[in-house]
Amino acid sequence: MGTDAIEAGETPFDSYPSSFKVHHLMCTELRKFVDRILKIFPEIEAARPRCSSGIKALCSLNNALERAKLLLQYCNESSKLYLAITTDAIVSRCQKSKNFLEQGLCQIQSMVPVMLAVEISQIVDDLRAACFVPDKFEEDAGKVVRELLHQGATTSDSMELAETSALQTAASRLHITSSKAILIEKRSIKKLMEKVADTDIQKKKILKYLLYLLRKYGHLIIGEQTDNMVDRNEAFMVNNPSNDIVPDVASHKEYKQHDVEADKLSGLIPPEEFKCPISLRLMYDPVVIASGQTYERVWIQKWFDDGNDTCPKSETKLAHLSLTPNTVMKDLISKWCAKHGITIQDPSLQSDVLQLLENSSTSVASFGSSIYDMRFPVDISNVSLGSLDTSYTSDGSRNKIADGFSLKPERGSDDLRQYQNPRNASKMNLESLCRLPELDWESQYEMVEDMKNHLKRDELACMSLSSKNFIEPLIEFLSSALDMHNIRAQRAGFQLLLTYVSQHRSGVRYLNEDAYSLLSSSLDSEVTKEVLDIIEVLSGNSGCWSKIAASGALVSILNILNSKITAFQERVIKILHNLSSSHDICSNLASFECIPKFVPFLEDASLARHCIVVLRNLCNNQEARASITQTPGCITSIAMLIETGTHEDQEHALAILLALCSQRVEYCQLVMDECDIFPALFDVSVNGSDKGKASAMELLRLLRDTSHDDDEQEHLQNDNVISEEANNYPRDKKSHKSLFGVKLSMFSRSSAQKKKK
């Protein structure tokens, strides 16, 4: 499995996929590099030398690009299950593609103009820093299927149970949970089998077995969900928040009726596509909107009536607001309900829904909080009294009696027994963070602390958290703590946020403008360490760069460099290392005149490697280049790294000096005047890395040309002076001495300059 070649058809040079079935993060990372190289490829092609080595280097780079694109095409078209069980091979291929791209760029780098070489060197640096790590869920999916393959084919009941369990686990992690997804997966396996050579018997056996599993157990995996990937809204809390109102007899009967309906659903989970994304109920009247998403008519109409013109799920702006009945979906839901003996009520006729719809102050956008107060007659979550978090109440008591109902589930209730499971209980505790504002302050603090400890123990728990049930309540808690100057609460809240963003990198998209503003305002406080840790994590995500800059945090971050706290300074340098990859942020940093702040850290071995990268990125900005030349000691410190730094440090330092010297002759003269750089350049040109050697030779050429031009100009000036004085040669002895002194002075000055050079 690990050695099979990539089966993919030839793809056009300018066309390759942007979406991937499995290994999305790794493929997206590789695709970014391919995009960057393709962007400059025409310039490379136009600048290549007309020699055999240049053509060979260009062909090598072209081949590397083709290999990378074939791999991306393979991950776009292949079977999800097969991609998962060959995860190690895909990681290896991504790494090899990265190496081939790096090798091709290094070969061509010394054959192109300086500025293009600098741009290529930046891509090479990023390629070297890139790391391809598989998604944990996809890796787990591949692991369970591989274990099944190692067991061998038998007909025992235990084997059938193992096959069912493995397929359900893998399918849930790979999102093969609908009839359409299973059909696509079967077709992908068949296409893969057609491309496998007859001699590759082992691979054909594996593909046939995967196809056999889908055909035999496919009906069992539709709608299956794992505990770790369960959606945040699959368990609803049934509660009336108004504690001073006692429900009447009619509502109590209604609840009992719903309880009976729920018994039919015990252990049964409806397919996700049958549920409205807004209400999470089985749909009674499904309709399709312009984005292609299907919703319950009542709820999507309410969404539009609230003035929204976007899709609630994809958040894309809609071309129109018309609703089209989804008759196919309605027919599928009807058949499913008939099979399981379930009756769906018209939501427009239900009293709880009508009350919510008629309430003008309630919008669908706030439905996430209101949904917990509603009863659901046809969903497994409608019997979820156990989902109420009784660990935290406003008065600190447990198992409180509210609205005439005990919040503690009865032990003998079959429909509640599933929630006695500790894993389900932990999931419901996570859901309860949306109730944080309802608690007293000490209970809020305890809840935040407990949540932090829980997330540290269970890394996958973050996957079920979102903006509504986690980020927004947490930011509100932190804002209150900031207003009250409660350092203990601030520290606990920021530590919880740090745990979340560290373990759930894709969850950073939930952080809104208020979150970034809160981080910015807390940089100069007693919780600076925690805030810097969070910003350091966020700075590693390119999607957060503009938000960090917009929050005004850059000024506070730069001010921390003036502090004497080494730990803070180290974090700031690392943050700026990441942020300086943004051209816009580099422009902002240059306008803050920050270059002098970096010079002292160039002498620190542990921080110099980050500092030199920041300066190199800033060199793309004209204002920053001028500041580097005007800052005392900056060029000297940069040149020192060429002599004492690692190969990587040398490459960055040379790139900075190349960027300066290729722009203005005055900068070349400044480099030669401020430091004795030639011995270090000669050493790197012989003993440095391939990239360092090429950069050192190019810089030597620029400095040599500048020195040669200066010598010629000086000799020309000297000849003019001598000729003019010879024409006016005086006869007296005194004047003769004067002319002799002028000539001697000129000779001495010329000799001194040559010696210095």
Secondary structure, DSSP 8 states (H G I E B T S, - for coil): -TT---------TT---S--SS-HHHHHHHHHHHHHHHHHHHHHHHH--SSHHHHHHHHHHHHHHHHHHHHHHHHHHS-HHHHHHTHHHHHHHHHHHHHHHHHHHHHHHTTS-HHHHHHHHHHHHHHHH------HHHHHHHHHHHHHHHH----SHHHHHHHHHHHHHHHHHTT--SHHHHHHHHHHHHHHHHHS-TT-HHHHHHHHHHHHHHHHHHHHHTT---STT--TTSS-----S-TT----HHHHHHHHHHHHHHHHTTT----GGGB-TTT-SB-SSEEE-TTS-EEEHHHHHHHHHTT--B-TTT--B-S----EE-HHHHHHHHHHHHHHT-----GGG-HHHHHHHH-TT--GGGHHHHGGGS--TTSGGGG-GGGS-TT--TTS-SS-EETTEESS--TT-GGGGGGGSHHHHHHHHHHGGGGGGGS-HHHHHHHHHHHHHHHHH-GGGGGG--IIIIIHHHHHHHHHHHHTT-HHHHHHHHHHHHHHHHH-GGGGGG--HHHHHHHHHTSSSTTHHHHHHHHHHHHTSGGGHHHHHHTTHHHHHHHHTTSS-HHHHHHHHHHHHHHTTSHHHHHHHHHTT-HHHHGGGGG-HHHHHHHHHHHHHHTTSHHHHHHHHHSTTHHHHHHHHHHHS-HHHHHHHHHHHHHHHTT-HHHHHHHHHH---HHHHHHHHHHS-HHHHHHHHHHHHHHHHHHHHHHHHHHHHHHHHHHHHHHT--SSHHHHHHHHHHHHHHHHHHHHHHHH-
